Amino acid sequence: MILKSSEKTDVNMTELVATVDAETFEKAIEAVYQRQKKNISLPGFRKGKVPRRLCERTYGEGVFFEDALNLILNMEMPGVIAEAALNLVDAPKVEVTSVSKEDGATVKIICVTKPEIHIADYKGMTAPKEDKEITDEDVAKQAENVCKRNAKMVSVDDRAAEMGDEVTLDFEGFFGDTPFEGGKGEDFQLKLGSGQFIPGFEEQVAGHKIDEDFDVTVTFPEDYQMTDYAGKEAVFKCKIHSISKEEIPELTDDFVKEISDFDTVDEWKADAKKKLEENAEQTAKVGFENALVAKLIDKVQDPIPHCMFEQRADGMMDAFANQLKGQNVDLDLYLQYTGMTKDQLKETYLERAENEVKLRLALEKIAELEGLEVADEELDAELTKLAEQYNMTLDDVKARIPVAEYKLDMLVTKALDLVKDSAVVDNSEPAEAEAEKTEEAPAEDKEAE
């Protein structure tokens, strides 16, 4: 296959014209015939013994043309594209403009190419950083949360049930004098105020004591899921067997010794404050960096082939499907439960996919402009960490992963570090929600214990 011309027909679109000489085409036709003849049969010939000329006379001269051209394209088209120095982002489309045994073939190869990105002013970018000062009130709130998490349920037998208590009770529901399906429970545990039952039920259980028989009268909501019950008044005959209340411990030295490695409340509070400060700093840092990333994405104004967004969204969907598979859930089953189609699910990923593609292109361009490189020693050091993590050898890792792509990822990370390191905090700017444009998100505030 010989490249005859290369013409840029539109933004990110190039059209190649290539020819296949008659001799090369003839060899490909013969190769296809030899590969297929074992499956060819005609009256008067045993299967696999039909001459090629008879096949062409019976089915037409071009019977093997398409497969012969596909064979040539699969083998030689990558070389033609490389000769044209094109970086494709999608599978090329091929149009056959002429084909014959005598003259060979001429094909048009329509290529979607990687966009050329223009980006400037990526150094010294500004963004707000929301630093949070940790106060004694924050530490007190943290202490309150820790105490609540260590609360215990304690039996109560000297008073009636109150909202917030947990009761064990029997109940049976009636419409008039007739019990209804699903309205009966025995030794049922219910936290009063949880909203687990029909509105009004839990409030009427409160105020009653252990072993007391009492009725609760409620009306099922008009939009109740069981339409036969909707809007009906029901009476539940109830009896409480036990009542428990939540007992929250106080933050004392003894309690601190039970839940931590510290001996006193003051030591625990000092550590809690330190952890809250570290979390606040990390949250502020990630928020600052996300704001920079959002600005970097906005700087990419060059047209980008939509197929790149589609491909990234497809990758996200595949990752989500694998995540579901790890939970023994099939993607089709998930879609059935949620009432979504695959196209609708993909649509939910497209905006994020677009931002990720723009960010990646911007960082690759910055790496190029700055002359950034990843030395072989750096690459081997990172791959060695990966090997140790999975208890593999360095050679095994190199054999299992696309090393060139991994190296490019490292280069992109260097470019992002360059942008971050040169950035300046400017709290006169408003913090924008669009900092959520990428997968990077502020770290969650973790409770210090």
N, C-alpha and C positions, 0 to 999 in steps of 0.2 A: 504494500500500500504506500502510495507516494502523496505527500502533502503538496497540493497545487496552489492553494491560496488560503489566507486567513484574514477575515474582515470583521471588524467590530460593528455589529449591526444596531446595538442599543446599549444602554447602560447595563453593565455586567452581562452582556450577551455577545458572543463571538461565533461566527459561522465559518467553519472550515470546509474546504472542498478537497477531497482526496480521490485518487484513482487506483483501480486494481487492474494490472495488465492482464491480457488474455491468458498468458501462460500460468500465472499465479491462480487465476480464476479456474482454469481447467484442472489444475492439481487439486484445488479445493473441492470441485465437483466430483472428481474421481474419489477423493478421500471420503466424501459424504456417501457416495454410492457404495463403496466397499463397507462402510460402517452400517448401512441400512439394508443391504441386499439380503441378509439372512432372514429378514421379515417380509420380503417382497415375494408375491406368488402370482402367477398368471396361468391360465389354462394351457396345458401342454408342457409345462415346466415344473420341476420340483421346486419347493420353497427354497429360496437362496440361490437358485441357479438361473434366474432370469437375467439375460444380458442387459447391460446398461442402455444400449441403443434401442432395444425393444421397449424398455421402461419409458424412455424419452419419446418414442413414437406413440406409445399408448396413452401416456399421461400428459404429454406436452414437453417440448424441449426444455422448458424452464422448471421442470419438476424438482430439480435439486438446487436451483439457483438460491432460494432464500436460505436454506441451511448452509450452503457453501459460503454465502456472504457473511452469515453469522459467525461461521468458523474463522473467517479471515478477520472480521472485526474484533472478535474476542482476543485474537492473538496479536493483531497489529495496531488496533486503534489506540491503545495506551501510548505506543511509541509516537504516533502521529500527534497526539495531544501534547506529549512532552516536547516534541520538536517545535510545536507552536508556542511553547513556554506558557501554557495556560494552567491555572490553578482552579480546578472545577469544584463546585459545591453541590452539584447534583448530577445524576446520571445523564449523559448526553443523549440527545434524540437524533436518530439517523433517518435520513430520507434518501432513497435510491433514486437518482435522477436519470440514470441510463444503465442498461445491463444487456450484454449479449456475449455469446461465446467468442465471436470474432474480435470484439473490441474490449472485452472485460467489463468493468463497472465503474461508474462514477457516483460518489455518495456525498451528501451534504451532512455535516456533523454540527448540530446546533448545541452550543455549550453555554451553560450558566456558570459564570466565573466569580471567584471570590472578589468582593467589592474592595475598592481602594478607599481607605479611610483617611480623612484629613482631620487632624486634631491639633489644637494648640492651647497654650495657657493652662497646661495640666500641672505645672509646678507652682507652688505658692497659692494653691486654691484655699478658699476660706469656708468655714462652716461653724455653726454654733456647737458648743459643748456644754451640756447641761450638768454641771457639777452639783452634787447634792451633799449638803452638810448633814452629818449624822448627829442627831440631838439625843438628849436623855430620854425624850419622849419616844423616839424610835426604838431605843434599847428597851424601854418599858413595854412597848408594844410587842417586841420580840419575846420578852420574858412572859408576857401574857399568853402569847401563842404557844410557847413551849409548855407552860403549865396546862393549857387547855388540851394539848395533844397527849398529855400524861394523865388526863382525868380518868377516874374510875367510877364505875356504876356501883352504887351502894343501895342495899335493900331498905325500903321504908315500910313500916307497918303501923305507924302511930298517927297517920293523917290521910286525908283524901288525896287522890292523884291531882297533880298540877300540870299546867302546860310546861313542856320541857322534860317531863318525866318519861320514862319508858315503862309501859305496862304490858303484862301478859294477860290476855283476856279471851273468853269465849264469846261468840256473837252469832246470831242467826237473824236474817232479814226476812220480813213479811210484807206482802202487799195485801192489806186487810188481814185475813186469817190464813192466807196461803203463803207458805215459804217459797222463795224463788231461787232458781239455780244460781250458784256462785255466791250466794249471800251468807254462807256459813263458814265459820272458822273456829278452830279449837287451839288453845295455847298459842294464840297469835301474838307476836311481839310488835308493839306499835309505839313509836316515839310521838308523843302528843306535841303537835305543832309542826310535824314534818310535812303535812299536806298529802299524806299517803292515801287518805280515805276521802269520801265524798265531803264537800264543804259542809262544815257544821258538825260533823261526826265527832272529831277529836275534841272540840270544845265542850261537847256534851258529856264525853267520858270523864273529862276533868271535873273534879268535885265529888267523885264517888270513891268509896273505900273498898278494900279487899273483901271478897265474898258477898258483896252487896249486889242484889239483882236489880237492874234498872233498864229502862227503855230509852233509846235514842231515836228521835224522829227527824228524818232528813228528806229532802226532795232531790231526786237525781237531776243534774243539769240538763237543759234542753238539747245541748249538743253532745250528750253522752254517747259513747261509741256503740253501746248496745241500744239500738233505737227503740226496742220494746220497753226499755226501762226509762227512757228519756222523759223528763218532766213529771214522773210519778213520785208520789209520796210513799216512803217506806219506813217501817218501824223495825229497829234492830233490838232484840232482847239480848242484853249483855251481862257479863259477870267477870269481875277482875280477880285474877288469882295472885298477882304480885305487882308491886310498884318499886321502881328503882329510880334513884336520882343521880345526877352527875355530880361527883365531888371533885372539885378542882383543887389541886395541891397549892400551897403557898411556896413562893420562891425563898427557900431557906438554905442554910449551909448544908443541912442533911439532904435536902432534895437535890441540891447541886451535885453533891457527892454521888448520888444514885444515877444521875443522867449524864455525867461528864467526868472528865479527868481532873476537875478543879475541886478545891476544898472549901472555898467561900463564895458567897454571892458576888462580892466585889471582883474576885478573879474572873468569875463567869461573865459578868457584865463587861469587863474590860475586853475579854476575848470576843464577846458578841459584838461590841462596838467596832473592834478591829475588822471582823468579818463583814459587817454591814458596810464599812467604809471601802473595803476591797471590792465588794459586789457593786457598790455605787460607782466606784471608779471604773470598773469594767463595763458597766452599763453605759456610762457617759462616753467611754472610749469607743465602744461599738456603735453607739448612736452617732458620734462624730464621724466615724469612718463610713457608716452607711450614708450619711448626708453627702460626703465627698463622692461616694460611688454614684449616688443619684445625679450629682452635678456632672460627673464624668459621662454618664449615659446620655444626658441631655446634650452634651457637646457633639455627639455623633449624629450628624445631619445628612450624611451621605445615604443615597438609596441602597437598600440591602435586599437581596432576593428573598422573597417570602418563603421559599423552600427551606431556608436556613432556620427560620422560626418554627416551621412545621417539623423539621427534623429534631430540633431541640425539644419541642413539645412531645414528640413521639418518644424521645429518650426518657422524659419525665414520666410518661405513662408506663413505659416498660419498668422503670424503677418502682413505681407505685404498684404495678402488678406483682412484681417480685416481693415487695413488702407484704402484700396481701397473701401471697403464696406461703410466706413464712408464718402466717397466722392461719394456714390451712383454709384460706378463702380464695375462691376463684374469681377473677375479674368479672366474668360474665354474670356470676351470681351477685356480686356487689352491685353491678349496673342494674340488675333486676330488682334488688332491694331498694335502690335509690331512685328507680324510675328514670335513669339517664341512659342515653345512647353513648357509644364510644366517641362520636363526634362532639356531643355536648360536653363530655368529660375533657376531651382534648381542648375545647374552647376555653375551659377554666385555666388551662396551663399556658395559653398562647401569650398573654400579656407578660407573664414572668419570663417565658422563653424569649420573647423579643428583647427584653431588658438584658438578659444574660448573654445573648448573642452580641448585642451592641457593646456591652462591657468587655467581653472577650476580644472583640475586634479592636476596640480602643486600646486595650492593654498590649495586644500584639503589636499595634502600630507604635505605641510608646517605646516598647522594647527595641523595635527597629530604629526609631529616631535616636534613642539614647545609646545604641550600640551595646545593649546588654547581652551577656552571654552566660551560659551555664557550663562550667568546666567539667571535664570527665570525672575529676576527683569529687566535685560536688554531687554529681549525679550518682556516682558509686556510693557515696556516703549516705544519701537518702535511700537508695535501694537496699543498702545493707541494713538500715533501720527496719525497712519493710520485711526483709528476709528474717531478721531476728524476731519480729512480731509474729510471723507465721511459721517460725521454726523451719526455715528453708535455707538453702545456700543462695549466694548471690547469683550464681549461674542459673539456678532454677527460676529465680525471680525474673531475670532477664529473658528467659525462654518463655515465660508465661504471660508477660505483660507487654503492651506496645511501648517500648522504651522511648522511641522518638516522641510519642504523644506525652509521655510522662515528663520528658525533658522540656517540652514546650509548656506544660503546666507549670513547671518550676520557673521558667522564664517569665510567664505571665504573673506569677506571684512576685517575682522581683520587680516587675513594672508597677504592680499595685503598691508594693512597699515604698517605691520611690515617690509615688503620688502622696501616700500617707505621711512619709517622713518630711516632705517639703511643705505640707499643709500648715495653715495658720488658723488658730481658734479666733472666731469673731462672733461674740455673743450679741452683737447688735443685729445679727440676722435672725429671722424667725426660724424656729425648728420646724421642718416640713415633714408631713406624713409620707411624702414620696420617697423618703429614705428607705422605705420598705421595698424598693424596686427589685432587689435581688434576694438571693437566698440568705444573705447575711442579715441577721436580725439581732437586736439587743439581747444580751444574755438575761435570763430570768433572774429576778432577785431571789437568791437562795437564803433560806432562813438560817441564821447562825445559831449553832447549838453548842 
